[in-house]
Amino acid sequence: MPALEFDTADVFTDRRFGGNPLAVVYDADALDGAAMQRLAREFNLSETVFVLAPRRPGTDAFIRIFTPAVEMPFAGHPNVGCAVLLARRRGTGSARVVLDQQAGPVPALLARDAAGAVTGATIEAPKPHAAGAALDPAAMAACAGLPAGAIAAARLHSCGAPFAIAAVADAATLAAAAPVPEAFRAHLPVSQAIGLLLHTRHGPDRHRVRMFGPLAGVPEDPATGSAAVAFGGLLLAEAGGDAIAVTLEQGAEMGRPSLLSVAARRDGTGAIRVSVGGGVVAVSRGMVEAT
């Protein structure tokens, strides 16, 4: 099998070496899932995207998304980053790219600078917000290496990928958190949730968050779009009303500061639809042997 081209980029940032790194492997139709998983483990980034030919009319590509340990039905920074890199690669003048995946088609609205270059994208999650089961707060605190009383309530939330979401009191508590894999194995298996998102308010319409997913091969993620949309759905469900817009800060504790712009709205049926967007900066390009 010939070598395949790939690009890497930093997502949810406007500068190199910030945000969340992503690898995108093109023309990967000949690879099976096992080969994709091996390559994702080799890249060892929070996610690697494999671009395949479109399978559905009205879409630009079918993609598969892998962490170093598992395949994801949907993830935020892979969709944002892949949409931008694919638009640059194909030289499209279109306003959007539609990426199909296991969770369904994901439209990405492209952002351009004054010269017309694609600089970022905003995606809408493929599923409406859904709240799941309540979780034991003490168990979630144990997963985050925090005292039992540090978390008052926790619940599963999803917009295409499930996450446990819980609030902590302040930025100091958030900074003190650290994933405990043994507690995740006992209380939050990857079959139940991709990981645990902790959040605290950090100003008007602004929150600071961290996401731990050790059983998915991501001990901590610098920017988690799929968790961000789930959190945005939670915020609108709690606030009531028709729409909200917030900014999430993530990755500072890892030395990879990220900014995620999240907007949630109620559609005509009352369901909550959520989008997330940010900048994308190219980092590298190369060839990879697939076998």
SULUR-V95185 format. One record per backbone hydrogen bond with DSSP energy under -0.5 kcal/mol. CO is the residue of the C=O (numbers start at 0). NH is the residue of the N-H. If there is no record, write none. Layout:
CO	NH
CO	NH
This chain:
3	287
4	25
5	285
6	23
7	282
7	283
8	21
9	280
10	19
11	258
14	17
18	20
19	10
21	8
22	48
23	6
23	25
24	50
27	30
31	35
32	36
33	37
34	38
35	39
36	40
37	41
38	42
39	43
39	44
46	22
47	65
48	24
49	51
49	63
50	27
51	61
55	58
60	99
61	51
63	49
64	71
65	47
69	66
71	64
72	102
74	78
75	79
76	80
77	81
78	82
79	83
80	84
81	85
82	86
83	87
84	88
85	89
86	90
86	91
94	109
96	98
96	107
97	59
97	60
97	99
98	105
99	62
100	103
105	98
106	123
107	96
107	109
108	121
110	118
110	119
112	115
116	112
118	279
119	110
120	277
121	108
122	275
129	157
132	155
134	136
134	153
135	139
136	140
137	141
138	142
139	143
140	145
141	144
142	179
143	177
146	149
147	150
152	166
153	134
154	164
155	131
156	162
157	129
158	126
160	158
161	193
162	156
163	196
164	154
165	198
169	173
170	174
171	175
172	176
173	176
178	180
179	182
179	183
180	184
181	185
182	186
183	187
188	191
188	192
194	163
195	197
195	211
196	165
197	209
198	167
199	207
202	201
202	205
204	246
205	201
206	248
207	199
209	197
210	220
211	195
212	215
212	217
213	216
215	68
215	69
217	212
220	210
222	224
223	227
224	228
225	229
226	230
227	231
228	232
229	233
230	234
231	235
232	236
233	237
234	238
235	239
241	265
243	263
245	261
246	206
247	259
248	208
249	257
250	253
250	255
251	254
256	18
257	249
259	247
259	261
260	276
261	245
262	274
263	243
264	266
264	272
266	269
270	266
270	272
271	128
272	264
273	124
274	262
275	122
276	260
277	120
278	11
278	12
280	9
283	7
285	5
287	3
